[in-house]
Amino acid sequence: MNIIKKITPLVVSALVLSGCASLSEEECLVADWHQIGVEDGSAGRDVNYLANHRKACAKVGVTPSLAQYEKGHALGAERYCVYANGLALGERGGAYNNVCSGELESEFGDGYHLGRTRFDQRKIVSMLEETLVGYQDELEKVYEDIALTEEIIVSDASTPEERREALIEIELMRDSIPLLESEIDITYKELDENKRRLERLLK
């Protein structure tokens, strides 16, 4: 994407400092609406973003020039709506606000679709990794609980009833091990499959 070289320091300052692209009263009084449109379009903002500037400038009785802003915005959007930007937005998981149109929308959209697919696939991989760790922790906890319960059985301080209850608890805990091991195995396979899918998307 081409870099816009003639953006006024005033507009740049407003966009950086405000966070929401609103202008100060002083900036509204000397605003270049064409250039602001270029900047907003180049940043991938919808043309309706002008409403933010209109609200900011109403305090000093300044009404933005819609015609100048739209012309500038169209130029900025043309520079923004390329495949690489669509890909980057999708990979960040950002929302597409339909700022592109026509052939530009097709090019940008192709990039966005791939990027968003990569983003979603990374989320799936991350979720499976967390699930796997959860099952592994749970299995480890079962083995720890079994070991602690076995201490009750061998303790001289335990009553016969306590030993019987401990044996029952151990049996129940041991019964849960095959299920957990099965879930771990299934999750491993799903994780491996989805990692391979992500690798293919990244090629």
MODELLER restraints for C-alpha pairs under 7 A, 6 or more apart:
rsr = mdl.restraints
at = mdl.atoms
rsr.add(forms.Gaussian(group=physical.xy_distance, feature=features.Distance(at['CA:1:A'], at['CA:79:A']), mean=5.72, stdev=0.5))
rsr.add(forms.Gaussian(group=physical.xy_distance, feature=features.Distance(at['CA:1:A'], at['CA:80:A']), mean=6.58, stdev=0.5))
rsr.add(forms.Gaussian(group=physical.xy_distance, feature=features.Distance(at['CA:2:A'], at['CA:79:A']), mean=6.35, stdev=0.5))
rsr.add(forms.Gaussian(group=physical.xy_distance, feature=features.Distance(at['CA:7:A'], at['CA:35:A']), mean=6.38, stdev=0.5))
rsr.add(forms.Gaussian(group=physical.xy_distance, feature=features.Distance(at['CA:10:A'], at['CA:27:A']), mean=6.72, stdev=0.5))
rsr.add(forms.Gaussian(group=physical.xy_distance, feature=features.Distance(at['CA:11:A'], at['CA:36:A']), mean=6.39, stdev=0.5))
rsr.add(forms.Gaussian(group=physical.xy_distance, feature=features.Distance(at['CA:14:A'], at['CA:21:A']), mean=6.23, stdev=0.5))
rsr.add(forms.Gaussian(group=physical.xy_distance, feature=features.Distance(at['CA:14:A'], at['CA:22:A']), mean=6.77, stdev=0.5))
rsr.add(forms.Gaussian(group=physical.xy_distance, feature=features.Distance(at['CA:14:A'], at['CA:23:A']), mean=5.54, stdev=0.5))
rsr.add(forms.Gaussian(group=physical.xy_distance, feature=features.Distance(at['CA:15:A'], at['CA:21:A']), mean=4.49, stdev=0.5))
rsr.add(forms.Gaussian(group=physical.xy_distance, feature=features.Distance(at['CA:22:A'], at['CA:52:A']), mean=5.80, stdev=0.5))
rsr.add(forms.Gaussian(group=physical.xy_distance, feature=features.Distance(at['CA:22:A'], at['CA:53:A']), mean=5.20, stdev=0.5))
rsr.add(forms.Gaussian(group=physical.xy_distance, feature=features.Distance(at['CA:22:A'], at['CA:56:A']), mean=5.69, stdev=0.5))
rsr.add(forms.Gaussian(group=physical.xy_distance, feature=features.Distance(at['CA:23:A'], at['CA:53:A']), mean=6.24, stdev=0.5))
rsr.add(forms.Gaussian(group=physical.xy_distance, feature=features.Distance(at['CA:23:A'], at['CA:56:A']), mean=5.85, stdev=0.5))
rsr.add(forms.Gaussian(group=physical.xy_distance, feature=features.Distance(at['CA:23:A'], at['CA:57:A']), mean=6.91, stdev=0.5))
rsr.add(forms.Gaussian(group=physical.xy_distance, feature=features.Distance(at['CA:24:A'], at['CA:56:A']), mean=6.97, stdev=0.5))
rsr.add(forms.Gaussian(group=physical.xy_distance, feature=features.Distance(at['CA:25:A'], at['CA:57:A']), mean=6.31, stdev=0.5))
rsr.add(forms.Gaussian(group=physical.xy_distance, feature=features.Distance(at['CA:25:A'], at['CA:60:A']), mean=6.24, stdev=0.5))
rsr.add(forms.Gaussian(group=physical.xy_distance, feature=features.Distance(at['CA:28:A'], at['CA:57:A']), mean=5.45, stdev=0.5))
rsr.add(forms.Gaussian(group=physical.xy_distance, feature=features.Distance(at['CA:28:A'], at['CA:62:A']), mean=6.61, stdev=0.5))
rsr.add(forms.Gaussian(group=physical.xy_distance, feature=features.Distance(at['CA:29:A'], at['CA:62:A']), mean=6.80, stdev=0.5))
rsr.add(forms.Gaussian(group=physical.xy_distance, feature=features.Distance(at['CA:33:A'], at['CA:64:A']), mean=6.58, stdev=0.5))
rsr.add(forms.Gaussian(group=physical.xy_distance, feature=features.Distance(at['CA:33:A'], at['CA:65:A']), mean=6.19, stdev=0.5))
rsr.add(forms.Gaussian(group=physical.xy_distance, feature=features.Distance(at['CA:33:A'], at['CA:68:A']), mean=5.71, stdev=0.5))
rsr.add(forms.Gaussian(group=physical.xy_distance, feature=features.Distance(at['CA:33:A'], at['CA:69:A']), mean=4.95, stdev=0.5))
rsr.add(forms.Gaussian(group=physical.xy_distance, feature=features.Distance(at['CA:34:A'], at['CA:68:A']), mean=4.63, stdev=0.5))
rsr.add(forms.Gaussian(group=physical.xy_distance, feature=features.Distance(at['CA:34:A'], at['CA:69:A']), mean=4.61, stdev=0.5))
rsr.add(forms.Gaussian(group=physical.xy_distance, feature=features.Distance(at['CA:34:A'], at['CA:71:A']), mean=6.50, stdev=0.5))
rsr.add(forms.Gaussian(group=physical.xy_distance, feature=features.Distance(at['CA:34:A'], at['CA:72:A']), mean=4.49, stdev=0.5))
rsr.add(forms.Gaussian(group=physical.xy_distance, feature=features.Distance(at['CA:35:A'], at['CA:72:A']), mean=5.93, stdev=0.5))
rsr.add(forms.Gaussian(group=physical.xy_distance, feature=features.Distance(at['CA:36:A'], at['CA:69:A']), mean=6.74, stdev=0.5))
rsr.add(forms.Gaussian(group=physical.xy_distance, feature=features.Distance(at['CA:37:A'], at['CA:69:A']), mean=4.49, stdev=0.5))
rsr.add(forms.Gaussian(group=physical.xy_distance, feature=features.Distance(at['CA:37:A'], at['CA:70:A']), mean=6.29, stdev=0.5))
rsr.add(forms.Gaussian(group=physical.xy_distance, feature=features.Distance(at['CA:37:A'], at['CA:72:A']), mean=4.36, stdev=0.5))
rsr.add(forms.Gaussian(group=physical.xy_distance, feature=features.Distance(at['CA:37:A'], at['CA:73:A']), mean=4.03, stdev=0.5))
rsr.add(forms.Gaussian(group=physical.xy_distance, feature=features.Distance(at['CA:38:A'], at['CA:72:A']), mean=4.27, stdev=0.5))
rsr.add(forms.Gaussian(group=physical.xy_distance, feature=features.Distance(at['CA:38:A'], at['CA:73:A']), mean=4.59, stdev=0.5))
rsr.add(forms.Gaussian(group=physical.xy_distance, feature=features.Distance(at['CA:38:A'], at['CA:75:A']), mean=5.93, stdev=0.5))
rsr.add(forms.Gaussian(group=physical.xy_distance, feature=features.Distance(at['CA:38:A'], at['CA:76:A']), mean=4.23, stdev=0.5))
rsr.add(forms.Gaussian(group=physical.xy_distance, feature=features.Distance(at['CA:39:A'], at['CA:76:A']), mean=6.19, stdev=0.5))
rsr.add(forms.Gaussian(group=physical.xy_distance, feature=features.Distance(at['CA:40:A'], at['CA:73:A']), mean=6.35, stdev=0.5))
rsr.add(forms.Gaussian(group=physical.xy_distance, feature=features.Distance(at['CA:40:A'], at['CA:76:A']), mean=6.92, stdev=0.5))
rsr.add(forms.Gaussian(group=physical.xy_distance, feature=features.Distance(at['CA:41:A'], at['CA:73:A']), mean=4.54, stdev=0.5))
rsr.add(forms.Gaussian(group=physical.xy_distance, feature=features.Distance(at['CA:41:A'], at['CA:74:A']), mean=6.59, stdev=0.5))
rsr.add(forms.Gaussian(group=physical.xy_distance, feature=features.Distance(at['CA:41:A'], at['CA:76:A']), mean=4.12, stdev=0.5))
rsr.add(forms.Gaussian(group=physical.xy_distance, feature=features.Distance(at['CA:41:A'], at['CA:77:A']), mean=4.24, stdev=0.5))
rsr.add(forms.Gaussian(group=physical.xy_distance, feature=features.Distance(at['CA:41:A'], at['CA:80:A']), mean=6.85, stdev=0.5))
rsr.add(forms.Gaussian(group=physical.xy_distance, feature=features.Distance(at['CA:42:A'], at['CA:76:A']), mean=4.13, stdev=0.5))
rsr.add(forms.Gaussian(group=physical.xy_distance, feature=features.Distance(at['CA:42:A'], at['CA:77:A']), mean=5.27, stdev=0.5))
rsr.add(forms.Gaussian(group=physical.xy_distance, feature=features.Distance(at['CA:42:A'], at['CA:79:A']), mean=6.03, stdev=0.5))
rsr.add(forms.Gaussian(group=physical.xy_distance, feature=features.Distance(at['CA:42:A'], at['CA:80:A']), mean=4.83, stdev=0.5))
rsr.add(forms.Gaussian(group=physical.xy_distance, feature=features.Distance(at['CA:43:A'], at['CA:80:A']), mean=6.76, stdev=0.5))
rsr.add(forms.Gaussian(group=physical.xy_distance, feature=features.Distance(at['CA:44:A'], at['CA:77:A']), mean=6.52, stdev=0.5))
rsr.add(forms.Gaussian(group=physical.xy_distance, feature=features.Distance(at['CA:44:A'], at['CA:80:A']), mean=6.17, stdev=0.5))
rsr.add(forms.Gaussian(group=physical.xy_distance, feature=features.Distance(at['CA:44:A'], at['CA:99:A']), mean=6.36, stdev=0.5))
rsr.add(forms.Gaussian(group=physical.xy_distance, feature=features.Distance(at['CA:45:A'], at['CA:99:A']), mean=6.57, stdev=0.5))
rsr.add(forms.Gaussian(group=physical.xy_distance, feature=features.Distance(at['CA:46:A'], at['CA:97:A']), mean=6.41, stdev=0.5))
rsr.add(forms.Gaussian(group=physical.xy_distance, feature=features.Distance(at['CA:46:A'], at['CA:99:A']), mean=5.03, stdev=0.5))
rsr.add(forms.Gaussian(group=physical.xy_distance, feature=features.Distance(at['CA:47:A'], at['CA:70:A']), mean=6.93, stdev=0.5))
rsr.add(forms.Gaussian(group=physical.xy_distance, feature=features.Distance(at['CA:47:A'], at['CA:73:A']), mean=6.67, stdev=0.5))
rsr.add(forms.Gaussian(group=physical.xy_distance, feature=features.Distance(at['CA:54:A'], at['CA:63:A']), mean=6.21, stdev=0.5))
rsr.add(forms.Gaussian(group=physical.xy_distance, feature=features.Distance(at['CA:54:A'], at['CA:64:A']), mean=6.01, stdev=0.5))
rsr.add(forms.Gaussian(group=physical.xy_distance, feature=features.Distance(at['CA:57:A'], at['CA:63:A']), mean=6.73, stdev=0.5))
rsr.add(forms.Gaussian(group=physical.xy_distance, feature=features.Distance(at['CA:77:A'], at['CA:99:A']), mean=6.87, stdev=0.5))
rsr.add(forms.Gaussian(group=physical.xy_distance, feature=features.Distance(at['CA:77:A'], at['CA:100:A']), mean=6.56, stdev=0.5))
rsr.add(forms.Gaussian(group=physical.xy_distance, feature=features.Distance(at['CA:81:A'], at['CA:100:A']), mean=5.84, stdev=0.5))
rsr.add(forms.Gaussian(group=physical.xy_distance, feature=features.Distance(at['CA:81:A'], at['CA:104:A']), mean=5.61, stdev=0.5))
rsr.add(forms.Gaussian(group=physical.xy_distance, feature=features.Distance(at['CA:81:A'], at['CA:105:A']), mean=6.84, stdev=0.5))
rsr.add(forms.Gaussian(group=physical.xy_distance, feature=features.Distance(at['CA:81:A'], at['CA:108:A']), mean=5.27, stdev=0.5))
rsr.add(forms.Gaussian(group=physical.xy_distance, feature=features.Distance(at['CA:82:A'], at['CA:104:A']), mean=6.77, stdev=0.5))
rsr.add(forms.Gaussian(group=physical.xy_distance, feature=features.Distance(at['CA:82:A'], at['CA:107:A']), mean=5.98, stdev=0.5))
rsr.add(forms.Gaussian(group=physical.xy_distance, feature=features.Distance(at['CA:82:A'], at['CA:108:A']), mean=4.93, stdev=0.5))
rsr.add(forms.Gaussian(group=physical.xy_distance, feature=features.Distance(at['CA:83:A'], at['CA:107:A']), mean=5.25, stdev=0.5))
rsr.add(forms.Gaussian(group=physical.xy_distance, feature=features.Distance(at['CA:83:A'], at['CA:108:A']), mean=4.51, stdev=0.5))
rsr.add(forms.Gaussian(group=physical.xy_distance, feature=features.Distance(at['CA:83:A'], at['CA:110:A']), mean=6.72, stdev=0.5))
rsr.add(forms.Gaussian(group=physical.xy_distance, feature=features.Distance(at['CA:83:A'], at['CA:111:A']), mean=4.70, stdev=0.5))
rsr.add(forms.Gaussian(group=physical.xy_distance, feature=features.Distance(at['CA:84:A'], at['CA:111:A']), mean=6.34, stdev=0.5))
rsr.add(forms.Gaussian(group=physical.xy_distance, feature=features.Distance(at['CA:85:A'], at['CA:108:A']), mean=6.94, stdev=0.5))
rsr.add(forms.Gaussian(group=physical.xy_distance, feature=features.Distance(at['CA:86:A'], at['CA:108:A']), mean=4.73, stdev=0.5))
rsr.add(forms.Gaussian(group=physical.xy_distance, feature=features.Distance(at['CA:86:A'], at['CA:109:A']), mean=6.22, stdev=0.5))
rsr.add(forms.Gaussian(group=physical.xy_distance, feature=features.Distance(at['CA:86:A'], at['CA:111:A']), mean=4.56, stdev=0.5))
rsr.add(forms.Gaussian(group=physical.xy_distance, feature=features.Distance(at['CA:86:A'], at['CA:112:A']), mean=4.05, stdev=0.5))
rsr.add(forms.Gaussian(group=physical.xy_distance, feature=features.Distance(at['CA:87:A'], at['CA:111:A']), mean=4.10, stdev=0.5))
rsr.add(forms.Gaussian(group=physical.xy_distance, feature=features.Distance(at['CA:87:A'], at['CA:112:A']), mean=4.52, stdev=0.5))
rsr.add(forms.Gaussian(group=physical.xy_distance, feature=features.Distance(at['CA:87:A'], at['CA:114:A']), mean=6.38, stdev=0.5))
rsr.add(forms.Gaussian(group=physical.xy_distance, feature=features.Distance(at['CA:87:A'], at['CA:115:A']), mean=4.48, stdev=0.5))
rsr.add(forms.Gaussian(group=physical.xy_distance, feature=features.Distance(at['CA:88:A'], at['CA:115:A']), mean=6.39, stdev=0.5))
rsr.add(forms.Gaussian(group=physical.xy_distance, feature=features.Distance(at['CA:89:A'], at['CA:112:A']), mean=6.35, stdev=0.5))
rsr.add(forms.Gaussian(group=physical.xy_distance, feature=features.Distance(at['CA:89:A'], at['CA:115:A']), mean=6.95, stdev=0.5))
rsr.add(forms.Gaussian(group=physical.xy_distance, feature=features.Distance(at['CA:90:A'], at['CA:112:A']), mean=4.66, stdev=0.5))
rsr.add(forms.Gaussian(group=physical.xy_distance, feature=features.Distance(at['CA:90:A'], at['CA:113:A']), mean=6.63, stdev=0.5))
rsr.add(forms.Gaussian(group=physical.xy_distance, feature=features.Distance(at['CA:90:A'], at['CA:115:A']), mean=3.99, stdev=0.5))
rsr.add(forms.Gaussian(group=physical.xy_distance, feature=features.Distance(at['CA:90:A'], at['CA:116:A']), mean=3.95, stdev=0.5))
rsr.add(forms.Gaussian(group=physical.xy_distance, feature=features.Distance(at['CA:90:A'], at['CA:119:A']), mean=6.77, stdev=0.5))
rsr.add(forms.Gaussian(group=physical.xy_distance, feature=features.Distance(at['CA:91:A'], at['CA:115:A']), mean=4.24, stdev=0.5))
rsr.add(forms.Gaussian(group=physical.xy_distance, feature=features.Distance(at['CA:91:A'], at['CA:116:A']), mean=5.32, stdev=0.5))
rsr.add(forms.Gaussian(group=physical.xy_distance, feature=features.Distance(at['CA:91:A'], at['CA:118:A']), mean=6.14, stdev=0.5))
rsr.add(forms.Gaussian(group=physical.xy_distance, feature=features.Distance(at['CA:91:A'], at['CA:119:A']), mean=4.92, stdev=0.5))
rsr.add(forms.Gaussian(group=physical.xy_distance, feature=features.Distance(at['CA:92:A'], at['CA:119:A']), mean=6.76, stdev=0.5))
rsr.add(forms.Gaussian(group=physical.xy_distance, feature=features.Distance(at['CA:93:A'], at['CA:116:A']), mean=6.03, stdev=0.5))
rsr.add(forms.Gaussian(group=physical.xy_distance, feature=features.Distance(at['CA:93:A'], at['CA:119:A']), mean=5.95, stdev=0.5))
rsr.add(forms.Gaussian(group=physical.xy_distance, feature=features.Distance(at['CA:118:A'], at['CA:198:A']), mean=6.69, stdev=0.5))
rsr.add(forms.Gaussian(group=physical.xy_distance, feature=features.Distance(at['CA:118:A'], at['CA:201:A']), mean=6.38, stdev=0.5))
rsr.add(forms.Gaussian(group=physical.xy_distance, feature=features.Distance(at['CA:121:A'], at['CA:198:A']), mean=6.10, stdev=0.5))
rsr.add(forms.Gaussian(group=physical.xy_distance, feature=features.Distance(at['CA:122:A'], at['CA:198:A']), mean=6.98, stdev=0.5))
rsr.add(forms.Gaussian(group=physical.xy_distance, feature=features.Distance(at['CA:125:A'], at['CA:191:A']), mean=6.18, stdev=0.5))
rsr.add(forms.Gaussian(group=physical.xy_distance, feature=features.Distance(at['CA:125:A'], at['CA:194:A']), mean=6.18, stdev=0.5))
rsr.add(forms.Gaussian(group=physical.xy_distance, feature=features.Distance(at['CA:125:A'], at['CA:195:A']), mean=6.42, stdev=0.5))
rsr.add(forms.Gaussian(group=physical.xy_distance, feature=features.Distance(at['CA:128:A'], at['CA:187:A']), mean=6.71, stdev=0.5))
rsr.add(forms.Gaussian(group=physical.xy_distance, feature=features.Distance(at['CA:128:A'], at['CA:191:A']), mean=5.82, stdev=0.5))
rsr.add(forms.Gaussian(group=physical.xy_distance, feature=features.Distance(at['CA:129:A'], at['CA:191:A']), mean=6.97, stdev=0.5))
rsr.add(forms.Gaussian(group=physical.xy_distance, feature=features.Distance(at['CA:132:A'], at['CA:184:A']), mean=6.15, stdev=0.5))
rsr.add(forms.Gaussian(group=physical.xy_distance, feature=features.Distance(at['CA:132:A'], at['CA:187:A']), mean=6.10, stdev=0.5))
rsr.add(forms.Gaussian(group=physical.xy_distance, feature=features.Distance(at['CA:135:A'], at['CA:180:A']), mean=6.51, stdev=0.5))
rsr.add(forms.Gaussian(group=physical.xy_distance, feature=features.Distance(at['CA:135:A'], at['CA:184:A']), mean=6.19, stdev=0.5))
rsr.add(forms.Gaussian(group=physical.xy_distance, feature=features.Distance(at['CA:139:A'], at['CA:177:A']), mean=6.75, stdev=0.5))
rsr.add(forms.Gaussian(group=physical.xy_distance, feature=features.Distance(at['CA:139:A'], at['CA:180:A']), mean=6.39, stdev=0.5))
rsr.add(forms.Gaussian(group=physical.xy_distance, feature=features.Distance(at['CA:142:A'], at['CA:173:A']), mean=6.41, stdev=0.5))
rsr.add(forms.Gaussian(group=physical.xy_distance, feature=features.Distance(at['CA:146:A'], at['CA:170:A']), mean=5.70, stdev=0.5))
rsr.add(forms.Gaussian(group=physical.xy_distance, feature=features.Distance(at['CA:146:A'], at['CA:173:A']), mean=6.96, stdev=0.5))
rsr.add(forms.Gaussian(group=physical.xy_distance, feature=features.Distance(at['CA:149:A'], at['CA:166:A']), mean=5.91, stdev=0.5))
rsr.add(forms.Gaussian(group=physical.xy_distance, feature=features.Distance(at['CA:149:A'], at['CA:170:A']), mean=6.86, stdev=0.5))
rsr.add(forms.Gaussian(group=physical.xy_distance, feature=features.Distance(at['CA:152:A'], at['CA:158:A']), mean=6.13, stdev=0.5))
rsr.add(forms.Gaussian(group=physical.xy_distance, feature=features.Distance(at['CA:152:A'], at['CA:163:A']), mean=6.46, stdev=0.5))
rsr.add(forms.Gaussian(group=physical.xy_distance, feature=features.Distance(at['CA:152:A'], at['CA:166:A']), mean=6.77, stdev=0.5))
rsr.add(forms.Gaussian(group=physical.xy_distance, feature=features.Distance(at['CA:153:A'], at['CA:163:A']), mean=4.89, stdev=0.5))
rsr.add(forms.Gaussian(group=physical.xy_distance, feature=features.Distance(at['CA:153:A'], at['CA:166:A']), mean=6.61, stdev=0.5))
